[in-house]
């Protein structure tokens, strides 16, 4: 794959669809990990997105809220 420079770093150029699939997987993994550590009421959706390394706006694009995400887990 091609790479492009982003603020002094290189990352692979992926299609939007591939990136979306990766982000959903990252969100699900982060949610599973956090559910093992704490009560769902203690968690915030933004914290799940932060741990997953996914922008908040992308997280909300895929899941409406943390309960929507938990139902996918």
C-alpha positions in Angstrom: 0.0 0.0 0.0 1.0 3.6 -0.5 1.8 5.8 2.5 1.3 9.5 2.9 2.9 11.9 5.3 0.8 13.1 8.2 2.4 15.7 10.5 5.8 14.1 10.2 4.6 10.5 10.4 3.7 8.0 7.8 0.6 5.9 7.8 -0.9 3.5 5.3 -3.5 4.9 3.0 -6.6 2.8 3.3 -10.0 3.0 1.8 -12.8 4.6 3.9 -14.5 1.3 4.2 -11.4 -0.5 5.5 -10.8 2.3 8.0 -14.4 2.0 9.2 -14.2 -1.7 9.7 -10.9 -1.2 11.7 -12.4 1.5 13.8 -15.5 -0.6 14.7 -13.2 -3.5 15.7 -11.1 -1.1 17.8 -14.3 0.2 19.6 -15.6 -3.3 20.3 -12.2 -4.4 21.7 -11.9 -1.3 23.9 -15.5 -1.8 25.2 -14.9 -5.4 26.0 -11.8 -4.5 28.0 -13.5 -1.7 29.8 -16.5 -3.9 30.7 -14.1 -6.4 32.2 -12.6 -3.6 34.4 -15.6 -1.6 35.5 -19.3 -1.2 35.7 -21.1 0.1 32.6 -22.5 3.1 34.5 -19.0 4.3 35.4 -17.9 4.3 31.7 -18.3 7.1 29.2 -18.7 6.7 25.5 -15.9 9.2 24.9 -13.6 7.2 27.2 -14.2 4.1 25.1 -13.4 6.0 21.9 -10.3 7.5 23.5 -9.0 4.0 24.6 -9.8 2.6 21.2 -7.8 5.5 19.5 -10.9 6.4 17.5 -12.1 10.0 17.0 -15.3 10.8 19.0 -17.1 11.8 15.8 -16.3 8.4 14.2 -17.4 6.5 17.3 -20.8 8.3 17.2 -21.0 7.6 13.5 -20.9 3.9 14.2 -22.8 3.7 17.5 -25.4 6.1 18.9 -24.3 5.8 22.5 -22.5 3.4 24.9 -25.6 1.2 25.2 -25.7 0.7 21.5 -22.0 -0.2 21.6 -22.5 -2.6 24.5 -25.3 -4.4 22.6 -22.9 -5.0 19.8 -20.4 -6.6 22.2 
